[in-house]
């Protein structure tokens, strides 16, 4: 018999891989839409929208074009989900009233929040690296179009290079943990909402606390909506986190999270806190449906 920790690690890793395989194409399209050059007067934009971007990417690069740059997040997403589900499993053991007793929905919220604290310490540096790379233009295609002028703007050669530069010139380890506060403000309530909603929906569909008889469709529905609940509850903190993590070290625009929040609202209204919400939701629902289903199937197959 494998121990619970080993089972959660294995199932969480499989869940993370499933989440990325389903979710990464959405991320690619989101970055392409966010980073397309502004069209010249009288010209149409490169992509008219998400569907158009998918069509043009498939035509130009084939299916693999949707999976560009998946290598780096593959390791981190697998590790992230392994940690998330393992800590949540340990919280469950601490919280339950009797061995084997199912957690109440409220206890699932608490377990999710605890897991959120743990994963924030892994998420902060990896997200900082991802945001820096995404913000410098979505890779070679944009650079090739804008040629020499843009070459100067490409500051980082890749994930390891970002880490090296930040460690060297932005205060060491502290530099990599810039944005820890908004990351905690995203992961703690977000995971509380996600695991709480997941359990609530499962119990609702099962008509009671025993959810072991639920079919795959029900698990996917609960997982997808739980992933949506994560983003609905914390999206503005994610926008704040992104602007803080890409802020210039020497001439910062923002003094901190609260300042960033105020300045975004002042400049762009409440809508500024929801930039890119559509693609994030469109990605989150199927990706988390896949993640939770893969987790549940792996977990139950391990006995």
LUMRO-321624 format. One line per 8 residues: number of its first residue (from 1); their letters; for each residue x, y, z of N, C-alpha, C. Coordinates in steps of 0.2 Angstrom, whole numbers, plus 2048, in hexadecimal, padded with zeros to 3 digits. Layout:
NUM = a = X/Y/Z/X/Y/Z/X/Y/Z  ...
***
This chain:
1 = xxxxxxxx = 804/7FA/800/800/800/800/804/806/800  804/80A/7FB/807/811/7FB/804/815/801  809/819/804/807/81E/808/802/824/805  7FE/827/809/7FA/82C/807/7FE/832/803  804/834/806/808/839/803/80A/837/7FC  80C/831/7FC/80F/82F/7F5/809/82F/7F0  803/82C/7F2/7FD/82C/7EE/7FC/833/7EB  7FB/838/7F0/7FA/83F/7EE/7FF/842/7EA
9 = xxxxxxxx = 805/840/7EB/80B/843/7E7/80A/840/7E0  809/83A/7DF/808/837/7D8/802/839/7D5  7FC/839/7D8/7F6/83B/7D5/7F6/843/7D4  7F9/847/7D8/7FA/84E/7D7/7FE/850/7D1  803/84C/7D0/808/84D/7CA/804/84B/7C4  800/845/7C4/7FC/844/7BE/7F7/849/7BC  7F4/84B/7C2/7EF/851/7C1/7F2/857/7BE  7F8/859/7C0/7FB/85F/7BD/7FD/85E/7B6
17 = xxxxxxxx = 7FF/858/7B4/801/857/7AD/7FB/857/7A9  7F5/854/7AB/7EF/855/7A7/7EC/85C/7A7  7ED/860/7AC/7EB/867/7AC/7EF/86B/7A7  7F6/869/7A6/7FA/86D/7A2/7F8/86B/79A  7F7/865/799/7F6/862/792/7F0/866/790  7EB/866/794/7E4/869/792/7E5/871/792  7E8/874/797/7E8/87B/798/7ED/87F/794  7F3/87C/792/7F8/87F/78F/7F7/883/788
25 = xxxxxxxx = 7F3/880/784/7F1/883/77E/7ED/88A/77F  7E9/88A/784/7E5/890/786/7EA/895/788  7EF/893/78C/7F4/898/78E/7F8/89B/788  7FA/897/783/7FD/899/77D/7F9/89E/779  7F3/89D/779/7EE/8A1/775/7EE/8A8/779  7ED/8A7/77F/7EC/8AD/784/7F2/8B2/783  7F8/8AF/783/7FF/8B3/782/7FF/8B6/77B  7FD/8B2/776/7FD/8B5/76F/7F8/8BB/76E
33 = xxxxxxxx = 7F3/8BA/771/7EE/8C0/771/7F0/8C6/775  7F3/8C4/77B/7F5/8CA/77F/7FB/8CE/77C  7FF/8CA/778/805/8CD/776/805/8CE/76E  800/8CE/76B/800/8D0/764/801/8D7/762  805/8D9/75D/806/8E0/75C/800/8E4/75A  800/8EA/75C/7FA/8EE/75B/7FA/8EF/753  7F4/8EE/750/7F4/8EF/748/7F5/8F6/746  7F8/8F7/740/7F9/8FD/73D/7F2/900/73B
41 = xxxxxxxx = 7F1/906/73A/7EB/909/738/7E9/906/731  7E2/904/731/7E0/900/72B/7E2/8F9/72A  7E6/8F6/72F/7E7/8EF/72F/7E3/8EC/734  7E2/8E5/733/7DE/8E1/738/7E3/8DF/73D  7E1/8DD/743/7E6/8DA/748/7E8/8D3/745  7EE/8D0/748/7F0/8CA/746/7EB/8C4/747  7E8/8C5/74D/7E3/8C0/74F/7DD/8C4/750  7D7/8C2/74E/7D1/8C5/74F/7CE/8C3/756
49 = xxxxxxxx = 7D0/8BD/759/7CE/8BB/75F/7D1/8B4/761  7CF/8B1/766/7D2/8AA/768/7D1/8A5/763  7CB/8A4/760/7CA/89F/75B/7CF/8A0/755  7CF/8A6/753/7D3/8A8/74D/7DB/8A6/74F  7DD/8A8/755/7E4/8A7/757/7E5/89F/757  7E0/89B/759/7E1/894/759/7E2/891/752  7DD/894/74D/7DE/892/746/7E4/894/743  7E7/89A/744/7ED/89C/741/7F3/898/744
57 = xxxxxxxx = 7F3/897/74A/7F8/893/74D/7F9/88C/74A  7F3/889/74A/7F3/882/747/7F5/882/740  7F3/887/73C/7F5/887/735/7FC/889/734  7FF/88D/738/806/88F/738/80B/88A/73B  809/887/741/80E/883/745/80B/87C/746  805/87A/744/802/874/746/800/873/74E  7FE/86E/750/7FC/86D/757/802/86F/75C  808/86D/75A/80D/86E/75F/80E/876/760
65 = xxxxxxxx = 80C/87A/75C/80C/881/75D/808/883/763  803/87F/765/7FF/881/76B/802/87F/771  808/87B/770/80B/878/776/812/87B/777  813/881/774/81A/884/774/81B/886/77C  822/885/77E/823/887/784/820/883/78A  81E/87D/789/81B/879/78E/820/876/793  826/875/790/82B/872/794/82C/874/79B  82D/87B/79C/82F/87E/7A2/829/87D/7A7
73 = xxxxxxxx = 823/87F/7A5/81D/87E/7AA/81B/876/7AB  81E/872/7A7/81C/86B/7A8/81F/868/7AF  825/86A/7B0/828/868/7B7/825/86C/7BC  824/872/7BC/821/876/7C1/81A/875/7C3  816/873/7BD/80F/872/7BF/80E/86B/7C2  812/866/7C0/812/860/7C3/814/860/7CA  819/864/7CC/81C/865/7D3/816/869/7D7  814/86E/7D4/80F/872/7D7/809/86E/7D9
81 = xxxxxxxx = 806/86A/7D5/800/866/7D6/801/860/7DB  807/85E/7DA/809/858/7DF/809/85B/7E6  80C/861/7E7/80D/865/7ED/806/867/7F0  802/86A/7EB/7FB/86C/7ED/7F7/866/7F0  7F6/861/7EC/7F2/85B/7EE/7F5/857/7F4  7FC/857/7F5/7FF/854/7FB/7FD/858/801  7FE/85E/801/7FD/862/807/7F6/862/809  7F2/863/803/7EA/862/805/7E8/85C/808
89 = xxxxxxxx = 7EC/856/806/7EA/850/809/7ED/84F/810  7F2/853/812/7F5/853/818/7F0/857/81D  7EE/85D/81A/7E9/861/81E/7E3/85D/81F  7E1/859/81A/7DB/855/81B/7DB/850/821  7E1/84D/822/7E3/848/827/7E2/84C/82E  7E5/852/82E/7E5/856/834/7DE/858/836  7DA/85A/831/7D3/85D/833/7CE/858/834  7CE/852/831/7C8/84D/832/7C7/84B/839
97 = xxxxxxxx = 7C0/84A/83A/7BE/849/841/7C0/842/843  7C0/83D/83E/7C2/836/840/7C5/833/83A  7CA/82E/83A/7CD/82B/835/7C8/829/82F  7CA/82B/829/7C5/829/824/7BF/82D/823  7BE/832/828/7B7/836/827/7B8/83B/821  7B3/83C/81D/7B4/841/818/7B4/848/81B  7B7/84D/818/7B7/854/81B/7B1/857/819  7AF/85C/81D/7A9/860/81B/7AC/865/816
105 = xxxxxxxx = 7A7/869/813/7A9/86E/80E/7AD/873/811  7AB/875/817/7AF/87A/81B/7B7/878/81C  7B7/872/81E/7BE/86F/81F/7C2/86F/819  7BF/86D/813/7C2/86D/80C/7C5/874/80B  7C1/87A/80C/7C3/880/80C/7C9/882/80F  7CA/87F/816/7D0/880/81A/7D6/87C/817  7D4/876/815/7DA/872/812/7DC/875/80C  7D8/878/808/7DA/87B/802/7DE/882/803
113 = xxxxxxxx = 7DC/885/808/7E0/88B/80A/7E7/889/80D  7E7/884/811/7EE/882/813/7F3/880/80D  7F0/87C/808/7F4/87A/802/7F6/880/7FF  7F2/885/7FE/7F3/88C/7FB/7F9/88F/7FE  7FA/88F/805/800/892/808/806/88E/805  806/888/805/80C/884/804/80E/885/7FC  809/885/7F8/80B/885/7F1/80D/88C/7EF  80B/891/7F3/80D/898/7F1/815/899/7F1
121 = xxxxxxxx = 818/895/7F5/820/896/7F6/823/892/7EF  81F/88E/7EC/822/88B/7E6/81F/88F/7E0  819/892/7E1/816/896/7DB/81A/89D/7DA  81C/8A0/7DF/81E/8A7/7DF/824/8A7/7DA  82A/8A4/7DB/82F/8A4/7D6/82E/8A2/7CF  82A/89C/7CF/829/899/7C8/824/89E/7C4  81F/8A1/7C8/81B/8A6/7C4/81F/8AC/7C2  823/8AF/7C6/827/8B4/7C5/82B/8B3/7BE
129 = xxxxxxxx = 82E/8AD/7BE/832/8AC/7B8/82D/8AB/7B2  828/8A8/7B2/823/8A8/7AD/820/8AE/7AB  81F/8B3/7AF/81C/8B9/7AE/821/8BE/7AA  828/8BD/7AD/82D/8C1/7A9/82E/8BF/7A2  82E/8B8/7A1/82F/8B6/79A/829/8B7/796  823/8B7/798/81D/8B8/794/81D/8C0/793  81F/8C4/797/81E/8CB/796/823/8CE/791  828/8CA/790/82D/8CD/78B/82C/8CB/784
137 = xxxxxxxx = 825/8CA/783/823/8C9/77C/822/8C1/77C  81D/8BF/778/81C/8B7/778/821/8B4/774  828/8B5/775/82D/8B1/772/82F/8B3/76B  832/8AE/768/836/8B0/762/832/8B3/75C  82B/8B1/75B/827/8B4/756/827/8BC/756  825/8BE/75C/824/8C5/75D/82B/8C9/75B  830/8C6/75E/837/8C9/75D/839/8C9/756  838/8C4/752/83A/8C3/74B/836/8C9/747
145 = xxxxxxxx = 830/8CA/749/82C/8CF/745/82F/8D6/746  831/8D7/74D/833/8DE/74E/83B/8DF/74E  83E/8D9/74C/845/8D9/74B/849/8DC/750  84E/8E0/74D/854/8E2/751/852/8E6/757  84D/8EB/756/84B/8EF/75B/848/8EB/762  845/8E6/760/842/8E2/766/847/8DE/769  84D/8DC/766/852/8D7/768/854/8DA/76F  855/8E1/76F/858/8E4/775/853/8E3/77B
153 = xxxxxxxx = 84C/8E2/779/847/8E2/77F/847/8DB/782  84A/8D6/77E/84A/8CF/781/84F/8CF/786  84D/8CE/78C/852/8CF/792/854/8C8/794  850/8C3/793/851/8BC/796/851/8B7/791  856/8B3/792/857/8AD/78D/852/8A7/78E  850/8A7/794/84C/8A1/796/84B/8A1/79E  847/89C/7A0/845/89C/7A8/84C/89C/7AC  851/898/7AB/857/898/7AF/85A/89F/7AF
161 = xxxxxxxx = 85A/8A2/7A9/85D/8A9/7A8/859/8AE/7AD  853/8AD/7AD/84F/8B2/7B1/851/8B1/7B8  851/8AB/7BB/853/8A9/7C1/85A/8AC/7C3  85F/8AB/7BF/866/8AE/7C0/866/8B5/7C0  862/8B9/7BB/863/8C0/7BB/85F/8C3/7C2  85A/8C0/7C4/856/8C2/7CA/85A/8C1/7D0  85D/8BB/7D0/861/8BA/7D6/867/8BF/7D7  86A/8C0/7D1/870/8C4/7D0/86F/8CC/7D2
169 = xxxxxxxx = 869/8CE/7CF/868/8D6/7CF/862/8D8/7D2  85E/8D4/7D5/858/8D6/7D9/858/8D3/7E0  85D/8D3/7E3/85E/8D1/7EA/85D/8CA/7EC  860/8C6/7E8/860/8BF/7EA/859/8BB/7EA  859/8B6/7EF/853/8B2/7EF/84D/8B7/7F0  84D/8BC/7F4/848/8C1/7F5/845/8C3/7EE  849/8C4/7E9/847/8C7/7E3/842/8C2/7DF  844/8BB/7E0/840/8B6/7DD/839/8B5/7E1
177 = xxxxxxxx = 839/8B8/7E7/833/8B7/7EB/82F/8BE/7EB  830/8C2/7E6/82C/8C8/7E5/825/8C6/7E3  820/8C9/7E6/819/8C7/7E5/817/8C1/7E9  81B/8BF/7EE/818/8BA/7F3/811/8BC/7F6  811/8C2/7F8/80A/8C4/7FB/804/8C3/7F7  805/8C6/7F1/7FF/8C5/7EC/7FE/8BE/7EA  803/8BA/7EA/803/8B3/7E8/7FF/8AF/7EE  801/8B1/7F4/7FD/8AE/7FA/7F6/8B0/7F9
185 = xxxxxxxx = 7F5/8B6/7F8/7EE/8B9/7F7/7EA/8B6/7F2  7ED/8B3/7ED/7EA/8AF/7E7/7E9/8A8/7E9  7EE/8A5/7EC/7EE/89D/7ED/7EA/89B/7F3  7EA/89F/7F8/7E7/89D/7FE/7DF/89D/7FD  7DC/8A3/7FC/7D5/8A3/7FA/7D3/89F/7F4  7D7/89F/7EF/7D6/89C/7E9/7D5/894/7EA  7DA/891/7ED/7DA/88A/7EF/7D5/888/7F4  7D3/88D/7F8/7CE/88B/7FD/7C7/88B/7F9
193 = xxxxxxxx = 7C6/890/7F5/7C0/890/7F0/7C0/88A/7EC  7C6/888/7E9/7C6/882/7E4/7C4/87C/7E7  7C7/87A/7ED/7C6/874/7F0/7BF/874/7F4  7BD/879/7F6/7B7/87A/7FA/7B1/879/7F5  7B2/87C/7EF/7AC/87C/7EA/7AD/875/7E7  7B2/872/7E6/7B3/86B/7E3/7AF/866/7E8  7B0/866/7EE/7AD/862/7F3/7A6/863/7F3  7A4/86A/7F3/79D/86B/7F4/799/869/7EE
201 = xxxxxxxx = 79C/86A/7E8/798/867/7E2/798/860/7E2  79D/85C/7E4/79D/855/7E4/798/852/7E9  798/856/7EF/792/853/7F3/78B/855/7F1  78B/85B/7ED/784/85C/7EB/782/857/7E5  786/855/7E1/785/851/7DC/784/84A/7DE  787/848/7E4/787/841/7E7/781/841/7EB  77E/847/7ED/778/847/7F2/77A/845/7F9  781/846/7FB/783/844/802/78B/845/802
209 = xxxxxxxx = 78D/842/808/795/843/809/799/83E/805  795/838/803/799/833/800/799/834/7F8  79F/836/7F6/7A0/838/7EF/7A3/833/7EB  7A5/82D/7EE/7A9/828/7EA/7A5/825/7E4  79F/826/7E4/79B/823/7DE/79A/828/7D8  79D/82E/7D8/79C/832/7D3/7A0/830/7CD  79D/831/7C7/7A0/82F/7C1/7A5/835/7BE  7A8/833/7B9/7AE/838/7B6/7AB/83E/7B4
217 = xxxxxxxx = 7A5/83E/7B1/7A2/845/7AF/7A1/849/7B5  79E/847/7BA/79D/84B/7C0/7A3/84D/7C3  7A8/849/7C3/7AF/84C/7C6/7B2/851/7C2  7B1/850/7BB/7B3/856/7B6/7B0/85C/7B7  7A9/85C/7B8/7A5/862/7B9/7A7/865/7C0  7A7/861/7C5/7A9/864/7CB/7B0/867/7CB  7B5/864/7C8/7BC/866/7C7/7BC/86D/7C3  7B9/86D/7BD/7B9/872/7B9/7B6/879/7BC
225 = xxxxxxxx = 7B0/878/7C0/7AD/87D/7C3/7B1/880/7C9  7B4/87B/7CC/7B9/87D/7D2/7BF/881/7D0  7C1/87F/7CA/7C7/883/7C7/7C4/88A/7C5  7BE/88B/7C3/7BB/891/7C1/7BA/895/7C8  7B8/892/7CD/7B8/895/7D3/7BE/898/7D6  7C4/895/7D5/7CA/897/7D6/7CB/89E/7D3  7CA/89F/7CD/7CC/8A5/7C9/7C7/8AA/7CB  7C0/8A9/7CC/7BB/8AE/7CD/7BD/8B1/7D4
233 = xxxxxxxx = 7BF/8AD/7D9/7C0/8B0/7DF/7C7/8B4/7E0  7CC/8B3/7DC/7D2/8B6/7DD/7D5/8BA/7D6  7D1/8BA/7D1/7D4/8BD/7CB/7D8/8C3/7CC  7D5/8C8/7CF/7D8/8CF/7D0/7DF/8CE/7D3  7E0/8CA/7D8/7E6/8C9/7DB/7EC/8C6/7D7  7E9/8C2/7D2/7EE/8C0/7CD/7F1/8C5/7C8  7EC/8CA/7C6/7EE/8D0/7C2/7F3/8D4/7C6  7F2/8D5/7CC/7F7/8D9/7D1/7FD/8D5/7D1
241 = xxxxxxxx = 7FD/8CF/7D2/803/8CB/7D3/807/8CB/7CC  804/8CB/7C7/808/8CB/7C0/80B/8D2/7BF  808/8D7/7C1/80B/8DE/7C0/811/8DF/7C5  810/8DC/7CB/815/8DD/7D0/81C/8D9/7CE  81A/8D3/7CB/820/8CF/7C9/824/8D1/7C3  821/8D5/7BF/824/8D7/7B9/826/8DF/7BA  825/8E1/7C0/827/8E8/7C1/82E/8E9/7C1  831/8EF/7BF/838/8F0/7BE/83B/8F1/7C5
249 = xxxxxxxx = 841/8ED/7C6/844/8ED/7CD/847/8F4/7CF  84A/8F7/7CA/84D/8FE/7CB/848/904/7CB  844/904/7C7/83F/909/7C7/838/906/7C7  836/904/7CD/82F/901/7CE/829/905/7CD  824/903/7C9/81E/907/7C9/819/906/7CF  81A/901/7D2/816/8FF/7D8/81A/8FE/7DF  818/901/7E4/81B/900/7EA/819/8F9/7EE  814/8F6/7EC/812/8F0/7EE/80B/8EE/7EC
257 = xxxxxxxx = 808/8E9/7EE/801/8E6/7EC/7FC/8EB/7EC  7FB/8EE/7F2/7F5/8F3/7F3/7F6/8F9/7EE  7FC/8FB/7ED/7FD/901/7E9/7FC/8FF/7E2  7FE/8F9/7E0/7FC/8F6/7D9/7F5/8F6/7D8  7F1/8F3/7DD/7EA/8F2/7DC/7E7/8F9/7DB  7E9/8FE/7DF/7E6/905/7DF/7E7/908/7D8  7EE/907/7D5/7F0/90A/7CF/7EC/907/7C9  7EB/900/7C9/7E8/8FD/7C4/7E0/8FF/7C3
265 = xxxxxxxx = 7DD/900/7C9/7D6/902/7C9/7D6/909/7C7  7DA/90D/7C9/7DA/915/7C7/7DB/915/7C0  7E0/911/7BD/7E1/912/7B6/7DC/90F/7B1  7DA/909/7B3/7D6/905/7AF/7CF/903/7B2  7CD/905/7B8/7C7/903/7BB/7C7/8FC/7BD  7C1/8FA/7BF/7C1/8F3/7C2/7C3/8EE/7BD  7C1/8EF/7B6/7C3/8EB/7B1/7CA/8E9/7B0  7CE/8EE/7B2/7D6/8ED/7B2/7D8/8E7/7B6
273 = xxxxxxxx = 7D4/8E5/7BC/7D5/8E0/7C0/7D3/8D9/7BD  7CF/8D9/7B7/7CD/8D3/7B4/7D0/8D2/7AD  7D5/8D5/7AC/7D8/8D4/7A5/7DA/8CD/7A4  7D8/8CB/79E/7DA/8C4/79C/7D5/8BE/7A0  7D0/8C1/7A3/7CC/8BC/7A7/7C9/8B7/7A3  7C6/8B9/79D/7C3/8B4/798/7C8/8AE/797  7CE/8AF/794/7D2/8AA/793/7D4/8A6/799  7D5/8A9/79E/7D6/8A5/7A5/7D1/8A0/7A7
281 = xxxxxxxx = 7CB/8A3/7A6/7C5/89E/7A8/7C4/899/7A3  7C5/89B/79C/7C4/896/797/7C9/890/798  7CF/892/79A/7D4/88D/79B/7D3/889/7A2  7D1/88D/7A7/7D1/88A/7AE/7CC/884/7AE  7C6/885/7AB/7C1/880/7AC/7C3/879/7A9  7C4/879/7A2/7C6/872/7A0/7CD/86F/7A3  7D2/874/7A5/7D8/872/7A7/7D7/86F/7AE  7D3/872/7B2/7D2/86F/7B9/7CD/869/7B9
289 = xxxxxxxx = 7C8/869/7B4/7C4/863/7B3/7C9/85D/7B2  7CE/85E/7AE/7D3/859/7AC/7D7/857/7B2  7D9/85C/7B6/7DE/85B/7BC/7DA/857/7C1  7D4/859/7C3/7D1/856/7C8/7CF/84F/7C6  7CD/84E/7C0/7CB/847/7BE/7D1/842/7BE  7D7/845/7BB/7DD/841/7BB/7DF/83F/7C2  7DF/844/7C7/7E1/843/7CE/7DC/83E/7D1  7D6/83E/7D0/7D1/839/7D3/7D2/832/7D0
297 = xxxxxxx = 7D3/832/7CA/7D4/82B/7C7/7DB/828/7C9  7E0/82C/7C9/7E6/82A/7CB/7E6/828/7D3  7E3/82C/7D7/7E3/82B/7DE/7DF/824/7DF  7D9/823/7DC/7D5/81D/7DD/7D9/817/7DA  7DC/818/7D5/7E0/812/7D2/7E6/810/7D7  7E8/814/7DB/7ED/812/7DF/7EB/80F/7E6  7E4/80F/7E6/7E1/80B/7EC/7E0/80F/7F2
***
